[in-house]
Structure formats: C-alpha cells, structure tokens
Amino acid sequence: MTTVGIATGAGRGMGEACARRLADMVDVLLLVDRDEEGAAAVAKDLNAARLRATAEPFALDVTDREGLARLAARVAELGTLRAVAHAAGISPTMADWRRIFEVDLVGTALLAEALRPLATAGTAHVYFASMSPLLAGVDPAPDVAAILDDPLRPDFLERIRDAVGPDLENTALAYPWAKHGVHRFARKEAVRLGPVGARVCSLSPGIIDTPQGQQEAAKHESMQRLIDATPLGRTGRSEEVAAVVAFMLSDEASFLNGIDVLVDGGVYAAVRDR
C-alpha cells in the first residue's frame, strides 16, 4: 500500500517545515502551494535528500474547487491518504477581510470536503489555526456560531458580516474570527471522520519566526509586546511547530482527535488573566 501525504503552503515557512517532517512519514508527498516555483524547489531539495517520500509539487490555490478535485484525484491515483498538514493561510496584513475568510476558513472547509471521501483508518489531518481567537476572546452566541459553522454556504461572507457587524471588515478582527471558525470546523470534521478511523485536529501557533510573521510584526507593535510577554522569551521556530504536527499526524497520536493544540511558548498562559 502506497501512503500519500499532503502539505499545503509547502513553499516556505511552517508549511515547508511540515513537508520536511512528512517526507519521512509517507511514500509520496504532495507539496501544495500557489507558488509553483517555491513548491518545486522544496520538492527538488527533498528528493535530492533521498528521504522515504517521493516529493511532488502541486500548484493550487486552496479556494479553487476544481483544483482541489484534481488534488483528490491525484491522491486516489497514487495510493491511500495518510497525512494532511494544512498550513496554507494568510494573515491580517496580507488581504482584506473577505479574502482572509475565503482562504483561512472557507479554504480549509473546501480542502476537507475534497479529501473526505479518501479518509480511511489511519488518515490524519491537522489544520492550522492561530492563538489569535484566544487572545481576542472570540466567543460567538449560538446563532452566530451556527453561521460560522456553515462556511461553504454561498452567502456565508454576507451572513457572517451581518451577524458580527461592520467591525468584521477590520482584518485584525476578521483574522481571529476566521481562525476560530477553523477551531470549530476541525472539531466537527473529527466527528464526521471518526467512524472510518480517521482523525482531525487543529493547531494554533503563537508568534513564529517566518516571513509572514515578520511581515505582521513590522506593522503591529502589539506583536513585540506578545514576544516580550512570552515566558520562553523568544519567538518560535517553524521546525518546532512542524515537530508537533508530525506527532499529531503519527500513529503515536492515534487517540488524539477533535482538539486544538496551542504551540505558543506559553504566551497565552502569561496574558490570559491580565
């Protein structure tokens, strides 16, 4: 049986770090990224290292239904889906509020929808979320939560904007709301896939030293305050996050399901009761 893994956002940052860990866990690894050249460069490097997996770049925007159908078809052609590290996403300074929801939450749901028929015993997914909903205290009322839980509805963006209010158009608010949606979606997907023996969790990084993280820090002074408040006294490294993802996707974590794992150096513990 040929096992297949997927790492999204694999062209750089935490997605690339996850790809490097998955390359020793599966037989074939699909490196998904909008940046075709970036994914190809990582695939070339992994294949030169002669690790277990054969790495294959796959150019894809995770909001593209047709592209996701091609991805699912390629997985089915290659073998059995074993591990998915979904790190692709955008942060508050990278787009407007609509695009943040489309990529971070709707894209996660679209990927899950495309891959759901391939789930089997031993399949494991990790969706990247964020510590931001915890820091922002996102706690929707039941009626708003019900809207957030239906991200594939055609009028989802209009409904969630109307439910939360016009402040949602501020990307600094849209981002934690979208990532809270990922937390909720992962729990519900775990319930959907559990009966076939598949697992789903989310992972919430803190402030990680990546190009995307550096871009956010350059525009938001609050990032430095969080770094200063981190008990470990530093930012995290992509490799540290990827190590947790690798465990979550491994057989050693075979009873880990439907939860979010916070990898933040302790900053939420330090600031939550202030």
matplotlib code that plots the C-alpha trace (Angstrom):
import matplotlib.pyplot as plt

x = [0.0, 1.4, 0.8, 0.3, 0.8, -0.2, 1.5, -0.2, 1.7, 4.7, 6.7, 8.0, 7.6, 5.7, 4.3, 7.8, 8.9, 5.9, 6.7, 10.2, 8.9, 6.2, 8.9, 9.9, 6.3, 4.8, 5.7, 4.6, 4.3, 2.3, 3.6, 0.7, 1.3, 0.1, 3.8, 4.6, 8.3, 8.6, 6.9, 9.1, 12.3, 11.3, 10.4, 13.8, 15.6, 13.6, 14.1, 17.9, 18.0, 16.7, 14.2, 11.4, 8.9, 9.0, 8.0, 5.8, 4.9, 1.2, 0.3, -3.0, -5.0, -6.9, -10.0, -10.2, -12.7, -11.6, -8.0, -8.9, -10.8, -7.6, -5.7, -8.0, -7.9, -4.1, -4.1, -6.5, -4.3, -1.2, -2.4, -4.0, -4.3, -2.3, -1.5, -2.5, -0.7, -2.8, -0.6, -1.7, -3.2, -3.0, -2.6, -4.2, -1.8, -2.0, -5.5, -9.0, -11.4, -13.2, -10.1, -9.0, -12.2, -12.0, -8.5, -8.3, -11.8, -13.6, -10.4, -10.0, -13.6, -13.1, -10.0, -11.7, -14.7, -12.5, -10.5, -13.3, -14.1, -10.4, -10.4, -9.8, -8.4, -5.2, -5.8, -5.0, -5.4, -4.0, -5.5, -3.5, -5.5, -4.0, -3.7, -5.5, -9.1, -7.9, -6.2, -9.2, -11.7, -13.9, -16.9, -19.9, -23.5, -25.2, -26.9, -23.6, -21.7, -24.2, -23.4, -19.7, -20.2, -21.5, -18.6, -19.5, -22.9, -22.9, -23.8, -21.6, -19.5, -22.5, -24.2, -21.2, -20.5, -24.1, -24.0, -20.8, -21.2, -19.3, -16.2, -15.5, -14.2, -11.2, -8.7, -7.4, -10.8, -11.6, -8.5, -9.3, -12.9, -11.8, -9.4, -12.0, -14.0, -11.1, -11.1, -14.8, -14.6, -11.8, -13.9, -16.9, -14.8, -13.3, -16.8, -17.6, -14.5, -14.1, -16.4, -14.0, -11.0, -9.7, -8.6, -8.8, -7.2, -6.3, -3.0, -2.6, 0.8, 1.9, 4.4, 6.6, 9.7, 8.5, 8.4, 4.7, 5.3, 7.9, 5.6, 3.0, 5.5, 6.7, 3.2, 1.8, 3.7, 1.5, 3.5, 6.6, 4.6, 3.5, 7.0, 8.1, 5.4, 6.3, 7.6, 10.3, 11.4, 11.5, 9.6, 9.0, 10.7, 8.9, 10.7, 9.3, 5.7, 6.4, 7.6, 4.3, 2.4, 4.4, 3.5, -0.2, -0.2, 1.8, 0.4, 1.7, -1.1, -3.7, -6.2, -5.7, -8.8, -11.1, -8.9, -6.7, -3.1, -1.6, 2.1, 2.9, 5.7, 3.3, 2.3, -1.4, -0.9, 1.0, -1.6, -5.0, -5.7, -4.3]
y = [0.0, 3.4, 6.0, 9.6, 12.8, 16.4, 19.6, 22.8, 26.1, 23.9, 26.5, 28.3, 28.9, 26.4, 24.6, 23.8, 22.7, 20.4, 19.0, 18.2, 16.2, 14.4, 13.3, 10.6, 9.5, 8.7, 7.2, 10.1, 13.7, 16.3, 19.8, 22.2, 25.9, 28.8, 29.5, 26.7, 27.6, 27.6, 24.2, 22.8, 24.0, 22.3, 19.1, 19.1, 19.5, 16.7, 14.3, 15.1, 14.1, 10.6, 10.5, 8.0, 10.0, 11.0, 14.7, 16.1, 19.8, 20.6, 24.2, 25.1, 27.9, 26.2, 28.2, 26.6, 23.8, 22.4, 22.4, 20.6, 18.0, 17.4, 17.1, 14.5, 12.6, 12.6, 11.2, 8.5, 7.7, 7.4, 5.4, 5.8, 9.2, 9.0, 12.6, 16.1, 19.2, 22.1, 25.2, 27.4, 30.6, 34.4, 36.9, 40.3, 42.5, 40.3, 40.8, 42.3, 40.7, 38.7, 37.1, 36.2, 34.3, 32.7, 31.4, 30.6, 29.2, 28.5, 27.1, 24.7, 23.5, 23.1, 21.1, 18.9, 18.4, 17.3, 14.9, 13.5, 10.6, 9.4, 9.2, 5.7, 4.1, 5.8, 9.0, 12.1, 15.8, 18.9, 22.3, 25.4, 27.9, 30.5, 31.7, 34.9, 33.8, 33.0, 36.4, 38.2, 36.3, 35.2, 33.5, 33.8, 33.4, 30.2, 31.9, 33.4, 30.2, 28.4, 30.8, 30.3, 26.6, 26.7, 28.3, 26.6, 28.2, 30.6, 33.7, 32.8, 36.0, 38.3, 36.3, 36.4, 40.1, 40.9, 38.7, 40.1, 43.6, 46.1, 45.9, 42.5, 44.4, 45.3, 42.5, 42.5, 41.2, 39.1, 37.0, 35.7, 35.1, 33.1, 31.1, 30.5, 29.0, 26.7, 25.5, 24.7, 23.1, 20.8, 19.5, 18.9, 17.2, 14.9, 13.8, 13.2, 11.2, 9.3, 6.4, 5.4, 5.6, 8.9, 11.8, 15.6, 18.2, 21.9, 23.5, 27.1, 28.6, 31.6, 34.1, 32.1, 33.4, 33.1, 35.6, 36.0, 36.5, 39.1, 41.0, 41.1, 42.2, 45.1, 46.5, 45.7, 46.9, 44.5, 41.6, 42.7, 43.1, 39.5, 38.3, 40.2, 38.5, 35.0, 33.0, 31.4, 34.9, 34.4, 33.7, 30.1, 28.3, 26.7, 23.4, 23.4, 23.7, 21.1, 18.7, 18.9, 18.5, 15.4, 13.9, 14.8, 13.0, 10.0, 6.6, 7.5, 10.1, 7.6, 8.7, 12.4, 13.7, 16.7, 19.1, 22.2, 22.1, 25.5, 26.0, 29.4, 29.3, 30.0, 33.5, 32.8, 31.4, 34.6, 37.1, 35.4, 36.6, 40.1]
z = [0.0, -1.0, 1.6, 0.5, 2.4, 1.7, 3.0, 2.0, 2.0, 1.4, -0.5, 2.6, 6.3, 8.5, 5.5, 4.2, 7.7, 7.9, 4.4, 5.6, 8.5, 6.5, 4.0, 6.4, 7.2, 3.8, 0.5, -1.7, -0.6, -2.5, -1.9, -2.4, -2.9, -5.0, -5.6, -8.1, -8.2, -4.4, -4.1, -6.9, -5.2, -1.9, -3.8, -5.6, -2.3, -0.6, -3.5, -3.5, 0.2, -0.7, 2.2, 2.3, 0.3, -3.3, -3.3, -6.0, -6.3, -6.9, -7.8, -6.2, -4.6, -1.7, -2.6, -6.1, -6.1, -9.5, -8.3, -5.1, -7.1, -9.1, -5.9, -4.5, -7.8, -7.7, -4.2, -5.2, -8.2, -6.1, -3.1, 0.4, 2.1, 5.3, 6.5, 5.8, 7.2, 6.1, 6.8, 3.9, 5.0, 5.1, 7.9, 8.6, 6.6, 3.5, 2.2, 3.0, 5.4, 2.7, 1.4, 4.9, 5.5, 2.0, 2.4, 6.1, 6.8, 3.6, 2.0, 5.0, 4.5, 0.8, 1.2, 3.8, 1.5, -1.4, 0.7, 2.8, 0.5, 0.8, 4.6, 6.0, 9.1, 9.9, 8.0, 10.0, 9.3, 11.1, 10.1, 11.1, 13.1, 15.5, 19.1, 18.0, 18.8, 22.3, 22.7, 21.2, 23.3, 20.4, 21.8, 19.5, 20.5, 19.3, 16.4, 15.2, 15.8, 13.6, 10.7, 11.3, 11.2, 7.6, 5.6, 2.3, 2.1, -0.9, 1.1, 4.0, 3.9, 3.9, 6.7, 9.0, 8.3, 9.2, 12.3, 13.7, 12.5, 10.3, 12.6, 11.0, 7.9, 10.1, 9.2, 12.7, 13.8, 10.7, 11.2, 14.8, 13.7, 10.7, 12.8, 15.5, 12.6, 11.9, 15.5, 15.3, 11.9, 13.0, 15.9, 13.6, 10.9, 13.6, 14.4, 10.8, 10.0, 13.3, 12.3, 9.5, 11.8, 10.6, 12.9, 12.6, 14.9, 14.6, 15.7, 16.9, 16.5, 18.5, 17.1, 14.8, 13.0, 9.4, 6.5, 7.2, 10.9, 10.2, 7.9, 10.7, 13.3, 11.1, 11.0, 14.5, 17.6, 19.7, 18.3, 20.1, 23.3, 23.0, 22.4, 25.5, 27.4, 26.2, 29.2, 27.0, 26.0, 22.2, 19.0, 17.9, 15.0, 12.1, 12.9, 16.5, 15.1, 12.5, 15.2, 17.0, 13.7, 12.9, 16.3, 15.8, 12.4, 13.6, 14.8, 18.3, 18.5, 17.4, 20.1, 19.6, 17.9, 17.7, 19.7, 19.2, 20.2, 21.2, 20.4, 21.6, 24.1, 26.9, 25.9, 26.3, 29.7, 30.6, 29.4, 29.7, 33.2, 32.9]

ax = plt.figure().add_subplot(projection="3d")
ax.plot(x, y, z, "-o")
ax.set_aspect("equal")
plt.show()
